[in-house]
Amino acid sequence: MYSFLNDVFLRRIKQISVPNVYLPMSIMNTIFLISMAFWMQPDSVIVDFSTESSLKEWRILDDVVMGGRSDGRMFINEAGNAVFSGTVSLENNGGFSSVQHNFQKRSVEAYRHFEIRLKGDGKRYQFRVRSDRSERHSYAYYFQTDGTWQTIVVPMEEMYPTWRGRTLNLPNYPGSNLSEIAIFIGNKKNEQFQLEIDSIKLTKNKYLIANR
C-alpha cells in the first residue's frame, strides 16, 4: 500500500513540477511522508456510549420553550447505546425536539467530517453543531434513517447556518472550532421517534463521502 501511494505521489509531482527545477528524491520522499502523516491522522471520538456512560452533560430542548407540547427524552439502553426518543407535536405552534451536548470549545481544523453510528426509525433528522456557545445560530445537516444500523458521514463544508428554522445568509460551517453537538427532529408533522446512537466522532481520511 505504501509503495503504491508513493508511486502515485511521485508521478503527480512530476506532472506539476516547474521546468528546469530539480527536486532531490529525498525531499520528495519527505514531502510524501509529511502529507501521509497529515491525512492518515486517526479519528477523534467525541462520544462513544456504553452502559457506564453518564448523560448529565446532555440536555433536552423541546418546543415547550415556545409553548409547544413536544416531549423528548434520552437514556442509555441495555446495549450501552444512547436512545433519543419521544413525541413531536404541532400543538400550540410547536413541532420539534432536540438533544444537545455542550463541552469546552475545541479545535477541529484537522478534520473534515463527522461520523455518526446510529440506528433510526425511518425518519429524517438533523445533526447540528455550534462553533461557540455565545453564537445564536448553529450549523445543520439533514440525514435520513432507514431502520437499520447506519454510519452517517457529515461533511463539515455542507453544514449550513440556521436559527429558529431559518437558513441564514452566512457561510457554511468553517470547521475550525466546536463547542456543541445536537440531534434535532422537526418534520412539520405529529410523530413519534426513536434514534439509537452508538458513537459520534471526527474523521479526516474519507475518500468516499456517502452515507452507508
FITOR-824340 format. One record per residue: residue in one letter; x, y, z of N, C-alpha, C, CB in turn. Coordinates in steps of 0.05 Angstrom, whole numbers, plus 5000, padded with zeros to 4 digits. Glycine has a CB too. Layout:
N
AXYZXYZXYZXYZ ...
//
This chain:
212
M501749765000500050005000501850255000498150005025 Y503850265017505650495019507050534992507750455041 S507950314980509450334954507550444933510450054946 F505150344932503150444912502750744915500550294914 L502150834940501651114944504051284938500751164973 N506451184944508851334939509251364909511351184950 D508751154893508951174864506951374853508450894851 V504551374863502551564854503351854860499851514867 F504451884884505352154893507552254875506252144922 L509552084869511852164853511052234825513951944853 R509152084813508152144787506752414786506251924777 R505252474807503852724809505852964811501852734833 I507952924827509953124830511253194803512153044850 K511752984787512953024761511053184742513652754748 Q508453134745506553264728506353564734503753144731 I506753644759506453924766509154064770504853954791 S511353924766513954044770514454274751516153834767 V515854484761516554704744518954624727517154954761 P518954684701521154614683523854714694520754714655 N525854554692528654624700528954654730529354884686 V526954574745527254574774527454284784524854724788 Y529654214797530053934804529653904834532953844796 L527953704842527553644870528853374876524553634877 P530853374893532053114900530052914911534253164921 M530552664906528752454914528252454944529852184906 S530352524960530052534989527952744997532752585002 I527952974984526053184990523153094983526753444976 M522852964960520252874951519152664971520352764923 N520952484980520052284999519252405025522252075003 T520752615034520052755059517352885056522152955066 I516853015034514253145029511952945030514253305002 F512452715017510552505016509852405044511552264999 L511852355061511452245088509952445105514152175101 I510552705102509152905117506252925109510453185114 S505752915083502952925074501352675083502852955043 M502652445082501352195091500752205121503051955084 A502552315136502152335165499752515171504652445179 F499452725155497152905158494552775152497553155141 W494352635129491852525120491152265135491952475091 M493052125146492551875160492151915190494751675155 Q491752165199491352225227488852065236491052525232 P489051935260486851775269484351945275487651625293 D482051805275479551935282479652035311477151755278 S478052235317477752335344474952295354478552635345 V474652135376472052075386470952305403472151815403 I468552395396467152595412465652455435465252765395 V464252245428462752085448462551795438460052205454 D462951605455462651325449461151205473465451175445 F458551165469456751085491457250805500453851125483 S456750755526456950495538455050485562459850425547 T454750255574452950235597453950405621452749935606 E456450485620457550655641457350955635460450585646 S456351025612456251305604454251465621455451325574 S455051715626453351905640452152095620454852055663 L449652175624448352365606447952635619445652245597 K449352685641448952935655449853185639450552935681 E451553145618452353365601450553395576455253325592 W448453225575446553245553444053375562446052965541 R442753535545440453695553438253675531441253985558 I435853605539433553605521432553895517431353425532 L432153965492430954235486428654185467433054425473 D426254205477423754175461422454435455421853985476 D420354425440418854675433417254775457416954625410 V417454645480416054745504417055025512416354545528 V419555085504420655345510419155565495423755355503 M417555485475415955675459412955625462416755655429 G412355455482409555395488408555145475407855615479 G410254995461409454745447409054515466411554665427 R408354275455407654045471409453795464404753975467 S411553835449413253605442414753515467415253685420 D415453255467416653145491418852945483414553005508 G421353025488423652845482425052755507425652985464 R426552535505427952435528430452285518426152255546 M432352235535434752085528435551905551437052285521 F436251655544437151465564439151275552434651315576 I440451125569442350915560440850645562444950915577 N440850495539439450235540441350015549438350175512 E440249775550441749545559444149475542439949295561 A444049555516446349505498448549715502445349515469 G448049915518450150125522450050345502452749995522 N447850375488447550595468445650805480446450485442 A446051055471444251265479441751255461445651545477 V439451295473436851295458435551565462435051055467 F435151705439433751955439430951895427435252175422 S428851925443426251845434424152035446425551555442 G421652015435419552185445417352235424420652445454 T416052455427413852535410414052825402411152485425 V413752865376413653145365410753215360415253165339 S409853445371407153535368407053815356405753535396 L405153855338404854115325402954295342403754085297 E401954195364400154345380401454605391399054175404 N399954815393400955075403403255175387401655045432 N403255135361405355225343408055105349405555535344 G408054865360410554725365411354555341410254545390 G413154365345413854185323416754095323413354325298 F418154105346420953995345421753895373422854215336 S423753725372425153625396428053595389423853355406 S429753645409432653615404434053535430433853875393 V436453435427438253385450440953505443438353075456 Q442153645463444553785459446753695478444154085462 H449253705469451553645486453553875484452853375478 N453954015506455854235507458454145520454654475522 F460654265511463254195522465154425517464353925510 Q467454415529469454625525470254645496471954575543 K470354885486471054925458473654795451471155225451 R473654655428476054515418476454575389475854215423 S478954555381479654595352479054335337482654675349 V477854365313477254135296478354185268474254085295 E480254365266481354435239482754195225483354655243 A483553995240484953765228483053565216486653625249 Y480353615218478453425209476553545188476753315233 R475153375174473453465152470653365154474653385126 H470153155170467553035172466852945200467352795153 F464252925205463252795229462252515220461052955244 E462552325237461552055231459851955254463951855225 I457351895249455451815270454551525264453052005270 R454951355284453951075282451351065297456050875294 L449150995282446451015294444550815281445451295292 K442350785295440050625285437550785288439850345299 G436250855266433951035267431350885264434151245247 D429351035256426650925254425350995227424851045276 G427051065207426051135181425351425178423550965175 K425851585199425151865198427652035192423851955224 R427152295185429252475179429952645203428452665155 Y432552675207433652825230435653035220434952635251 Q436553205238438753385233440953335253437753675234 F443453355244445753375261446553665262448053175252 R446853775286447554055288450054095304445154215300 V451554305298453954375314453954675318456554275299 R455454755338455855045343458855085347454155135368 S459855295335462755365338463355475366463555565317 D461555645375461855775401459155805414463356055398 R458955745440456355755453455256035455456555635481 S456956235450455956515451454456585425458356705454 E454756425404453356465379450456375381454756325356 R448656525369445856455369445256235349444156695364 H446656235326446056045305447755795308446556175278 S446755585295448255335293448555255264446855105310 Y449855035259450154935231448854655230453254925223 A447354615209445654375207446254205182442754445208 Y445653945185445853755162443653555166448753625161 Y441953525145439853325146440953045140437653395127 F439852845153440452565146437852395149442752455163 Q437652195132435352015132436051755144434251985103 T434451655162434851385173433151185159434351385204 D433950925161432450715147431650485164434050615124 G431950515191431150295209433250085214428750155197 T435550115202437849935206440150095218438649785180 W442249955226444650085235446050215211446649895249 Q446650475213447950625192450350785203445950825179 T452250845185454351035191453851275175457250905186 I453051495188452451745174454951915173450151895189 V455851985149458152155145457152445139459952055122 V457952635156457052905153459453085145455853005180 P459453175120461653355111461253635125461653385081 M463353725138463153985152462454205132465854045165 E463554195109463154425090460254435080465054395066 E458654225084455854225075453954305097455153955064 M454954365121453154435143452554735141454554375171 Y449954795138449055065132448255215158446755065112 P448455475159447755625183444655655186448955905183 T443655615210440755635214440255745242439455355211 W437955875244437055975270433955985270438256265276 R432755855289429855835291428555755265428756105300 G429655555253428555445228429055595203425655425232 R430555805204431155965181434055935172430556265185 T434555905146437255895136438356185134437355765108 L440656225145441856495147443756545123443356525173 N443956795117445756885096448656905107444857155083 L449756685114452456665125453856435112452356635156 P456556425113457956195102457355935118461056245104 N457755715105457355455118459355425140457555225098 Y459055205155460755155179463755165171460154885191 P465355335184468155365176469855125185469255615188 G468854965203470454735212472954805227471154565188 S472855015243475155105258474955025288475555405256 N472655105300472255045329469554905332472255305345 L469354765355466954615362466354635391467154325352 S463954715399463254735427460554595434463155025435 E459154505413456554375418455854195395454354585423 I454653965401453453795381450553745389455053525378 A448853695370446053645376444653475355444553915378 I442653335363440853185345438153315346440752875352 F436953375323434453525322432453375304434953815311 I429953375312427853275294425553475293426852995303 G424653545269422453735265421553725236423354025273 N419853525230419053475203416253595196419053175198 K415453785212412853935207410453745207413054075181 K410553545225408253375229408353235256408153155207 N406053145266405952995291407152715286403052975301 E409052645303410252375300411752295326412152375277 Q411952035329413651925350416351855337412351675363 F418451855353421151805342422851655361422452065334 Q424851515350426851375367429451345351425751095376 L431551445362434151435349436151325369435051725339 E437451105362439450975379442251045369439050665379 I443851155387446451265379448751105393446751555386 D450551005377452850855387455251045392453650635368 S455951205372458251385374458051615355460851225370 I459551825362459952065345462852135345458052305354 K464052165322466952225321467652415298468551975320 L469952525300471152695279472952525261472652935290 T472752555235474352405217475652585196472752185203 K477752495184479152645163479352475138481852725172 N480252235140481052075118478651925105483151865126 K476952085092474551975079474752015049471952095090 Y475251805034475551825005472851804991477451614994 L470951675004468251644993466351775012467451354987 I465252005005463452145023460652065016463752455021 A459651865031456951765026455951635052456951565003 N453351655056452251515079451851225072449551645088 R452951055088453050775081452050595104455850695073 
//
